[in-house]
Amino acid sequence: MILIKVNVGIIVITSPSPDAKDCSYKGGECCVNKILRNMIRCLSCGDIIESTYVHDYKVCRCGNVSVDGGKDYFKRSYPADRSQVDSYEELSQWE
């Protein structure tokens, strides 16, 4: 598992860990065996956006948040002047 957290409002979590036993994605921590759904809800406009395949980059209608990665990795983008918690609600599902 590789976790990259940058202070410009982007979180990228690549390839789910094949040996993960315990998982929690909340707050930027992740170890998942398999991503089932990769989606978030924008807290500004209410849009629910889902990425379904690699490089399937989706942006909400107000442009504040985006999701990418499909079932291969989690990637979130949000405004640098807002926190992750204030920008989107995590709706992804994983095993």
C-alpha positions as CSV (number, residue, x, y, z in Angstrom):
1,M,0.0,0.0,0.0
2,I,1.2,3.5,-0.9
3,L,-0.4,6.6,0.7
4,I,0.4,10.0,-0.6
5,K,-1.2,13.0,1.2
6,V,-0.5,16.4,-0.1
7,N,-1.5,19.7,1.6
8,V,-3.1,21.0,-1.6
9,G,-6.2,19.0,-1.1
10,I,-5.5,15.8,-2.9
11,I,-5.5,12.3,-1.5
12,V,-4.3,9.4,-3.5
13,I,-4.3,5.8,-2.2
14,T,-3.0,3.3,-4.7
15,S,-3.4,-0.4,-5.1
16,P,-5.3,-2.0,-2.2
17,S,-3.2,-4.0,0.1
18,P,-3.4,-7.8,-0.7
19,D,-2.6,-8.7,2.9
20,A,-4.8,-6.2,4.7
21,K,-6.7,-7.6,7.7
22,D,-8.2,-4.5,9.2
23,C,-9.3,-1.4,7.3
24,S,-10.4,2.2,7.7
25,Y,-10.3,4.8,5.0
26,K,-11.7,7.6,7.1
27,G,-9.2,10.4,7.5
28,G,-6.8,9.2,4.9
29,E,-5.9,5.8,6.3
30,C,-6.5,2.8,4.1
31,C,-5.8,-0.8,3.7
32,V,-8.4,-2.6,1.7
33,N,-8.5,-5.9,-0.1
34,K,-10.9,-5.0,-2.8
35,I,-12.7,-1.8,-3.8
36,L,-16.3,-2.4,-4.6
37,R,-17.5,1.2,-5.2
38,N,-15.4,4.4,-5.4
39,M,-17.7,7.3,-4.8
40,I,-18.3,10.5,-2.7
41,R,-20.9,13.1,-2.1
42,C,-20.0,16.8,-2.5
43,L,-21.1,18.7,0.6
44,S,-21.4,21.9,-1.5
45,C,-23.8,20.8,-4.3
46,G,-24.9,17.4,-3.0
47,D,-23.8,15.5,-6.2
48,I,-22.9,11.9,-5.8
49,I,-20.0,11.1,-8.1
50,E,-18.6,7.6,-8.8
51,S,-15.5,6.5,-10.6
52,T,-16.0,3.0,-12.1
53,Y,-12.8,2.3,-13.9
54,V,-9.1,3.4,-13.9
55,H,-8.7,7.0,-14.9
56,D,-12.5,7.6,-14.8
57,Y,-12.1,11.1,-13.4
58,K,-15.4,12.6,-12.3
59,V,-16.1,16.1,-11.0
60,C,-19.3,17.3,-9.2
61,R,-21.4,20.0,-10.9
62,C,-20.0,22.8,-8.7
63,G,-16.4,21.7,-9.4
64,N,-15.4,21.5,-5.7
65,V,-14.6,17.8,-5.5
66,S,-13.5,15.0,-7.8
67,V,-13.1,11.2,-7.6
68,D,-10.8,9.0,-9.7
69,G,-9.4,5.4,-9.7
70,G,-12.3,3.1,-10.3
71,K,-11.8,-0.2,-8.5
72,D,-8.0,0.2,-8.6
73,Y,-7.3,3.1,-6.3
74,F,-8.9,6.0,-4.4
75,K,-8.1,9.5,-5.5
76,R,-9.9,12.6,-4.1
77,S,-9.4,16.3,-4.9
78,Y,-11.0,19.1,-3.0
79,P,-10.3,22.8,-2.4
80,A,-7.0,23.5,-0.6
81,D,-8.6,26.1,1.7
82,R,-11.1,23.5,3.0
83,S,-10.6,20.3,5.0
84,Q,-11.4,16.9,3.6
85,V,-14.2,16.5,6.2
86,D,-15.8,19.9,5.1
87,S,-15.6,19.0,1.3
88,Y,-17.1,15.6,0.8
89,E,-18.7,12.6,2.4
90,E,-17.1,9.2,1.7
91,L,-19.6,6.7,0.2
92,S,-17.1,4.1,-1.1
93,Q,-17.5,0.4,-0.3
94,W,-14.7,-2.1,0.0
95,E,-13.8,-5.4,1.5
